[in-house]
Amino acid sequence: MSLLAACGGAAATPTAVPSQTAAASASPTNSPQPVAVTIAVEKNDARTVLFLRADGTTLGQTDLQSAEDVTSAAGKLWYIGAGDGHLRTVGVDGSRSDVGFLEGLATPGSTTSGLAVSGDGSRWAWGCLSCNSSAPRTRLYVGGAGIRAHIVLDEPTSNWGLVPLAWTASGLIVARQATGLGGCCYLTPEIGHMDAMLVDSATLQVSATWSGCSTASASQKGAFACVSASLTVHLPDGSTRMVSPTPPVAGVGWGHVDDAGNRVVFAVIHSRAGGEGVCPCVIDTETAALDTGVVTKLADQMTPDGLLSNGRVIASSAPLLPGQGTFSEWLLSADGTRVQLGPNGAHFVAIVSPS
């Protein structure tokens, strides 16, 4: 499921939409690294994924064949093959595997709405629209190695889908997300997300629901931030923290909770000079300590895409005028140093941690 934005014919958001096609090939590497940052780069009609070290140097690259809903787990990229409904993996060393067909994706007109894989790669969850049904329905499935696919949620729908966001230590975080949304110029990853749910890993039952929560990511421990004009951070112990971004606030998004750093990282759109949905747009990436609520600006004209375990932030440049600027990915350190990840035009895909 993709959310598209346009502004003068140019891509209006630096957030990657992981659904493209490419010829299959791989350039393997066997160099072990503690963290490999994966960057997706579009070359003409190809989808080339670069595997990069944290210093920006290249470990290897691969071309994903008809990949949808790319995520990472157990030292690999995992994705759903467009058109065939197969769950596939590709490793940093170029190795590939076909895990098997995902139930519900054989029906003509069915589409995927997200993929989440447990950290050890033993279980996976996927969302499906119009799957195995003539009526408009959305379903959430869970399966795994030696585990038969199970329908966890099955709902009638008019314009939303069930999206598995992350398989965490607290359980599976799922969102309801409206489909078919677009606009100009910076659409947050949380746009259209209406509710969040926690599915218990043992019982596969919904154990908690947060109505009206717009969130698009969750930490390894299961923390996540609901965004509006402010942020409400939900922690695994059930407690919450409120964060007020630096004013003025025209929009908030790209929220990521840092378990080790006890903070939340997010972006604030401070102004849209042409009005709602129109740029030039003044944006910065901010970080807030969860114990004190103190907010600090981390970078101007950037939006965060992910967090490394050592606290460094992967962020995308966010030009004032998207159609006239260059998008690029950077690794930001607390001391202000920056390392560019991949060439100009690269888009972040995932952090691939060792298995």
C-alpha positions, 0 to 999 in steps of 0.5 A: 500500500503506497501513499503518493505525493506530488509537487510540480511533478517531483517527489514531495516526500523524502520517505521511501515508498518500498514498492518498485521493480528491478532485474534480479542480480547481486553483488555479494560481500562477506565482510561482517559488520555490527550494523549495515545500513540499507539504502534503496536507490532508484536507477532509471527503472531499476531498484538498486539496494546498496548495503552500506557501513555506518561510515558510508562505504559500500558493502555490496548491492542487490537488485530487488525483483518486484519487491513490495513492503520491504522490511528487515530481520535476522540480518536480511531484507524481507519482502513480498514479491509483487504479483506472486505473493511470495515472501522472499529474503536477501542477505547482505552477502547477496544470498536469496531465499523464497520462504513461500506463498503468503495466504490471501494474496492469490485473489485477483485484485488483492494487495498487500498492506504491510509486512513485519517479521520477528527479530529472529526471523521465525514469524511474520505478519502481513496485511491484505486488502480484498484478500480471498473475498469478493467483498471489500475486507482487510485482514491481518495474517500471522505465519512462520517457520513451521506455523500455519497461517492464521487470520488474526484480524478480519474487518470490512473496509471502505478505505482503510487497511490493517498494517503490521508496523513492527514485531517487538518484544511487547508484541505485534504493533498494528495500525489501521491506515486510510488508503488513497491519500496524497497531496503536496508537499511533505506527507508524514509517514503517519498520514492516514493512520487512524488507530494502533493495536497491540497483538499478543505474541502468544495468544495472537489476540488484540490486547490493547487498542489506542483509538485515534493514534497516528503512528508509523513505527515502533521500537524493538521494545515496543514503544511508539509515538502518537503524533498530532500537534504534539507527541504522546509516547507510549512505553512498554510498561503502559506509561506515557510521556507527552512531548511538545515540539518547538513552536510554531507547529504546522505539522509533526511526524516521522516519530521514532522512539529510542529505547537506549537513549530514552528519547523520541526523535521526530520532525516538525513542519514549522511553516508552510509559506503557501498555506496547508500542503504548499511549500516552501516548508520550514522543517527541522528534526528534533529530539526530546528526552522522555524523562524531562521533556526537554526538546533539542533541535538536531538538524535543519531541513531534515526528517528522521528515517531511523535510529542506530543502536548507538544513538545516531540518526538516519535522516533525509534532507528536506529542501524548502522547495521539494521540486527544486532541491536534492534529496539525500540520506545522512547519518547524524551524530550528537556531536554534529558530524554527518556522513552521507549514505549513498548518492544523491537521490537515495532513499532509506529502506531499513537497518539490517542488524546482524542475525 
